[in-house]
Amino acid sequence: MARYSRIAVARTMAETGMVPLFYHPDVELGKQVLKACYEGGARLMEFTARGDFAHEVFTELNKYALQELPGMIMGVGSITDASAASFYMQLGANFIVTPSLREDIAVTCNRRKVLYSPGCGSLTEINRAEELGVEIIKLFPGSTYGPGFVKAIKGPQPWTSIMPTGGVDTSEVNLKAWFSAGVTCVGMGSQLISKEILEKRDFAKLTDTVKEVLGVIQGLVK
């Protein structure tokens, strides 16, 4: 069962400004990545459940977060149907992220007051997601739309909260473009948790990078 309500998760997303995305089949590696992000100041992690037996890895990482990393909120991404969403919520997922808008998943998450963030790519999809109770819209893929799309949406709909994923990197220039356009937070995967960091097991570098990125974001939203 989720330990954090959707409102609490949405608030944490807005307060920290970043959601790291990560998947790896190695549980011990995952724990080190999770710990490094936590020590850098991240308080959310989207586990992108894309591999075989991914639920077993998520279960162990979520247990680790609950026992060792107080305040770390674990969610699951790359979900494509309501049954998978329900299954991961039973394993303790505190938020569900999907690549596209799925109304069946919105209903499933709302029933348990778990935050649902669907990938949307048009104003029509965004409006429908908000009608279904979505607090934070995932703009996906962010690289296809860019900050200009966010700015255009925020004009007539200043209440819309957007989290671009894909097309976001760790540079101040890129982050400034997104936050100046009005995003609530950003999702960052391989641009943050790079292949090089994983290969070298350079978790100290990951902690430093997370800390730097969060510092830049906090400077931009003041």
C-alpha positions as CSV (number, residue, x, y, z in Angstrom):
1,M,0.0,0.0,0.0
2,A,1.1,3.6,-0.7
3,R,2.5,5.4,2.3
4,Y,2.1,8.9,0.7
5,S,-1.1,10.5,-0.6
6,R,-1.3,11.9,-4.0
7,I,-1.3,15.4,-2.6
8,A,1.8,14.7,-0.5
9,V,3.6,13.3,-3.6
10,A,2.5,16.3,-5.8
11,R,3.8,18.7,-3.1
12,T,7.1,16.9,-2.9
13,M,7.5,17.0,-6.7
14,A,6.8,20.8,-6.6
15,E,9.1,21.4,-3.7
16,T,12.1,19.5,-5.0
17,G,11.6,20.2,-8.7
18,M,13.0,16.9,-10.0
19,V,12.1,13.2,-10.2
20,P,15.0,10.9,-11.1
21,L,14.1,7.9,-13.3
22,F,16.0,4.6,-13.1
23,Y,15.9,0.9,-13.9
24,H,18.5,-1.8,-13.5
25,P,18.0,-5.5,-12.8
26,D,20.7,-5.5,-10.2
27,V,19.1,-4.9,-6.8
28,E,22.3,-4.0,-5.0
29,L,23.2,-1.5,-7.7
30,G,19.8,0.0,-7.5
31,K,20.2,0.5,-3.8
32,Q,23.4,2.4,-4.3
33,V,21.8,4.6,-6.9
34,L,18.8,5.2,-4.7
35,K,21.0,6.1,-1.7
36,A,23.2,8.4,-3.9
37,C,20.2,10.3,-5.2
38,Y,18.8,10.5,-1.6
39,E,22.1,11.9,-0.3
40,G,22.1,14.4,-3.1
41,G,18.7,15.7,-1.9
42,A,16.2,13.8,-4.1
43,R,13.1,12.7,-2.4
44,L,11.4,10.8,-5.2
45,M,12.4,8.0,-7.5
46,E,10.5,6.8,-10.5
47,F,11.4,3.1,-11.0
48,T,10.9,2.5,-14.8
49,A,9.6,-1.1,-14.7
50,R,10.7,-2.3,-18.1
51,G,12.6,-5.6,-17.5
52,D,11.7,-9.1,-16.7
53,F,10.9,-9.6,-13.0
54,A,11.0,-5.8,-12.5
55,H,8.5,-6.1,-9.7
56,E,10.9,-8.1,-7.7
57,V,13.6,-5.4,-8.0
58,F,11.0,-2.7,-7.1
59,T,9.9,-4.6,-4.1
60,E,13.4,-4.8,-2.7
61,L,14.2,-1.1,-3.5
62,N,11.0,0.1,-1.9
63,K,11.7,-2.0,1.3
64,Y,15.2,-0.5,1.4
65,A,13.8,3.1,1.0
66,L,11.3,2.5,3.8
67,Q,13.9,1.1,6.2
68,E,17.0,3.2,5.4
69,L,15.9,6.4,3.6
70,P,13.2,8.2,5.5
71,G,11.1,10.4,3.3
72,M,12.1,8.8,0.0
73,I,9.0,8.3,-2.1
74,M,9.1,5.4,-4.6
75,G,6.9,5.3,-7.6
76,V,6.7,3.2,-10.8
77,G,6.8,4.3,-14.5
78,S,6.4,2.7,-17.9
79,I,3.1,1.2,-16.7
80,T,0.7,0.5,-19.6
81,D,-2.5,-1.0,-18.0
82,A,-4.6,-0.8,-14.9
83,S,-3.8,-4.3,-13.7
84,A,-0.1,-3.5,-13.6
85,A,-0.8,-0.2,-11.8
86,S,-2.9,-2.0,-9.2
87,F,-0.2,-4.7,-8.8
88,Y,2.6,-2.1,-8.2
89,M,0.4,-0.2,-5.8
90,Q,0.0,-3.4,-3.8
91,L,3.8,-3.5,-3.7
92,G,3.8,0.0,-2.2
93,A,4.1,2.3,-5.2
94,N,3.3,5.9,-4.2
95,F,2.8,7.2,-7.7
96,I,2.2,5.7,-11.1
97,V,3.6,7.2,-14.4
98,T,2.6,6.1,-17.9
99,P,3.8,7.0,-21.4
100,S,0.3,7.9,-22.5
101,L,-3.1,8.8,-21.0
102,R,-5.0,5.8,-19.8
103,E,-8.4,6.4,-18.3
104,D,-8.6,3.0,-16.7
105,I,-5.3,3.7,-14.8
106,A,-6.6,7.1,-13.7
107,V,-9.7,5.4,-12.1
108,T,-7.6,2.7,-10.5
109,C,-5.2,5.3,-9.0
110,N,-8.0,7.7,-7.9
111,R,-9.7,4.8,-6.0
112,R,-6.7,4.5,-3.8
113,K,-5.8,8.2,-3.8
114,V,-2.4,7.5,-5.5
115,L,-0.9,10.1,-7.7
116,Y,-1.2,9.3,-11.4
117,S,1.0,11.2,-14.0
118,P,0.1,10.3,-17.6
119,G,2.2,11.2,-20.6
120,C,0.3,13.8,-22.7
121,G,1.2,15.5,-25.9
122,S,-1.7,17.8,-26.7
123,L,-4.0,20.3,-25.0
124,T,-6.9,18.0,-25.5
125,E,-5.1,15.2,-23.7
126,I,-4.0,17.5,-20.9
127,N,-7.6,18.7,-20.4
128,R,-9.0,15.2,-20.3
129,A,-6.3,14.1,-17.8
130,E,-7.2,17.0,-15.5
131,E,-10.8,16.1,-15.8
132,L,-9.8,12.7,-14.6
133,G,-8.1,14.2,-11.5
134,V,-4.5,14.3,-12.6
135,E,-2.4,16.7,-10.5
136,I,0.8,16.7,-12.6
137,I,0.9,16.1,-16.3
138,K,3.9,14.3,-17.7
139,L,4.9,16.0,-21.0
140,F,6.3,13.1,-23.1
141,P,8.5,13.0,-24.9
142,G,9.7,16.5,-23.8
143,S,12.2,16.7,-26.5
144,T,9.5,16.7,-29.1
145,Y,7.6,19.6,-27.7
146,G,10.2,21.8,-25.8
147,P,9.7,24.6,-23.4
148,G,7.8,26.7,-25.9
149,F,4.9,24.2,-25.7
150,V,4.8,24.5,-21.9
151,K,4.7,28.3,-22.1
152,A,1.9,28.2,-24.7
153,I,-0.2,25.9,-22.4
154,K,0.4,27.9,-19.3
155,G,-0.9,31.0,-20.9
156,P,-4.6,30.0,-21.0
157,Q,-4.2,27.4,-18.3
158,P,-1.9,28.7,-15.5
159,W,-3.3,26.0,-13.2
160,T,-1.8,23.2,-15.2
161,S,1.2,21.5,-13.6
162,I,3.6,19.9,-16.1
163,M,6.6,17.6,-15.7
164,P,8.6,17.1,-18.9
165,T,10.5,13.9,-19.3
166,G,12.9,13.3,-22.1
167,G,14.7,16.3,-23.5
168,V,15.8,17.5,-20.0
169,D,19.5,17.5,-19.1
170,T,21.6,18.7,-16.2
171,S,22.8,21.9,-17.7
172,E,21.7,25.2,-16.2
173,V,20.7,26.5,-19.6
174,N,18.4,23.6,-20.3
175,L,16.9,23.7,-16.8
176,K,16.3,27.5,-17.0
177,A,14.5,27.1,-20.3
178,W,12.1,24.6,-18.8
179,F,11.4,26.3,-15.5
180,S,11.2,29.8,-17.1
181,A,8.4,28.3,-19.3
182,G,6.5,27.3,-16.1
183,V,7.1,23.6,-15.5
184,T,6.4,22.3,-11.9
185,C,9.2,19.7,-12.0
186,V,11.3,17.7,-14.4
187,G,11.9,14.0,-14.9
188,M,15.5,13.0,-15.6
189,G,16.8,9.6,-16.5
190,S,20.0,8.8,-18.3
191,Q,21.1,12.5,-18.4
192,L,21.3,12.3,-14.6
193,I,22.0,8.6,-13.9
194,S,24.4,8.1,-16.8
195,K,25.7,4.8,-18.3
196,E,29.2,6.0,-17.3
197,I,28.2,6.5,-13.6
198,L,26.7,3.0,-13.5
199,E,29.6,1.3,-15.2
200,K,32.2,3.0,-12.9
201,R,29.9,2.7,-9.9
202,D,30.7,6.4,-9.3
203,F,28.0,7.0,-6.8
204,A,29.8,10.0,-5.2
205,K,29.6,11.7,-8.6
206,L,25.9,10.9,-8.8
207,T,25.3,12.4,-5.4
208,D,27.2,15.6,-6.4
209,T,25.3,15.8,-9.7
210,V,21.9,15.5,-8.0
211,K,22.9,18.1,-5.5
212,E,24.1,20.5,-8.2
213,V,20.9,20.0,-10.3
214,L,18.6,20.6,-7.3
215,G,20.6,23.6,-6.4
216,V,20.1,25.1,-9.8
217,I,16.4,24.3,-9.8
218,Q,15.9,25.9,-6.4
219,G,17.7,29.0,-7.6
220,L,15.4,29.2,-10.6
221,V,12.1,28.8,-8.7
222,K,12.8,31.4,-6.0
